């Protein structure tokens, strides 16, 4: 709180710049009705889902293909406003027109997202600016606190005290000694329970 409190507050110019740089969240904001299929990122799945998306196949076609391959997957639909979509994916979703599909992959899963429909729901600058200023203040505070914690961890010195002081060098040099120390500590803890 002390670190966050010492930071300068975002200015109205900062908020206006953010508004102008993110039209998908504000002036061109839309509410999206989507259908999605989420499958594990196994070999060939992303490529096949991309092919299905490019040929304007339906979600049902993708589900049938996954079933035919014996791949377990999840599917569903939702209505989401632009701010409910992760910021790194929003430009790609915003670029879709109704009926188009896109595939998003990460190391664990592949998602085929079809934009069933969308409707414009812009947010004017006057009502957005106070929320943007609060968002920017929170973002700056989070970054400052994370940087401070990183620096504290890098500069921290650990000092072992009492009975752990003599075990610390042995634990650092050999693994068996560390296991013996851990076993001794566990035995002491169990003895306290008896």
N, C-alpha and C positions, 0 to 999 in steps of 0.2 A: 504494500500500500504506500510505503514511503517512497519507493522508486517511482511508482506510477503517479503519485501526487506531485513529484518534482518535474514531470514532463510538461512541456508547453502544450496548451490546448490546441486542437486543430482549428485553423481559421476558416472563415466562410469561403475564402478563395480555394483552400484545400478541398472543401466539400463540393464546391462547384466543379472543380477539376475532376473529382471522382465521379460526379454525376455525368459529366460530358464523356468520360472515358469508358463508362459502363452503360451504354444505351439499352442493352438487353435486360438490365435490372430496373430501368427507370423509364425513359422516354419511349422505348420500343418494347416495354415489358409485355409478356404474354402469359396466359395460363394454358398449360399443356395437358391434354388428355393422352396418356401413353399406354401402350401395351408392351410388355417385356418378357423375354425368355432369358433366364440365367443358367448357364451350364458351366461345368468345371473346365478349366483351361487345359484340355488334353489335346494331343496332336491332331491337327486337321479340323478341329471344331471351329476355330475363328475363321479359317479360310472358307469353310462351307457356309457359315452364317453370313459372311460378307457377300458370298455369291448369291445367297438367297435374298439378301437386302438389296443388292444391285439389280436383281431381276424382278423387283417389286413383288416378291412372294409374301403371303400373309404369315402372321404369327403361327397359324395352324399348320402351315407347310413346314415351318421350322420345327415345331413340336413333333410333327410326324417323322421328320428326318431323324431327330434326336431319339425318338422312341425306336425307330428302325435300327439305329446303331447301338441300342441298349445303354444309352447315356442318361443318367439321372439328371433331371433339371427342374428348375422352378419356373413358374410363369404367373403372370398377374397383370393387373391394370391399375392405373392410378391417375388422379388429376393433381397436378403440381404447379404451383406458381414458380416463376423464374427464380425467386430467392430460395426455393426449396431444392433446387438442383445444384450440385457441387459447382463452385465457381470455375474449376478447371474444365468441366464438361459443358457448361452453359453455352459458350460460343458455338459449339458443334450442334447442340440441340436447337439453339435459336436459329441456326441456318437451315434447318429442315422445314419443308412445307408439309401441309397436311397430307398424309398417306405415305410419306417417305420414311425410310428406316436407316439406322446407323448401328454400327457394331463398336462396342467399347470393350477393350480387353485389359486385364491386369494379370499379374503372375498367377492368381488363384482362380479367376473366373472370366467368362466371356458373356457379355450382355448384348442381346439383339433388342434394340429399342425401336418401336414403330410409333410415329406420331399420328395418332388417330385423328385428332383435331386440336385446334388452338384458337384462342380468342384474345384480342388485344385488351390489355388492362394497364395502360400507361400510368405512371406516377409523376405528377408535376414536380418541378424543382422546389417550389416553396414548401411543399409538405415533406419532401425527401431530405432536404438539407439538415434538419435537426437530427434525424436518424443516422445520416451519413457521418455527421460530426461525432456522434456517440460511438459509431462503429470504428471510425478512425482512431478515436481516443483509446478504445479497448484494444484495438490491434497494436497500436504503439506501446501500450502498457504491457501487453503480452510479450512482445518482442524484447522490450527492455528487461523485463523480469527473467525471461529465458536466457538472455545474454549474461545477465548478472549471475544467475545460478551456474551457468557454464564456467564463468570466470572463477567463482567460488570453489567449484569442484576441482578446477585445474590447479588452484593455489592451495588447496586443503592439504594439511599434513596430519597423518593419522598417528597417534601416539598410543601404544598399548600400555595399560597400567596394571598393577597388581600381578596376579598369577599369570596373566596373559602376556606380560612383558617378556618373560623368558621364552615363551612358546612362539612369539612372533618371528624371530629370525629363523627358527627351525622350520616353521610353516612356509616361509618364503623360499627356502632352499630345497626342501625335499617334500614330495607328495606323501610318502609314507608317514613322515613326522606329522604332517597336517591331519592325516586320517587318525593317527593315534591321539592327537590333541582333541580332535572332534569327538572321538570315542570316549575319552576321559571326561569331557564336558557333558556328554550325554549320560554317562554312568553317574556323574554327580547329580544331574537333574533328576534321573530316575530314583536315585537313593533318597532324594528329598521328598519324593512322593510316597515312599514306603512308610 
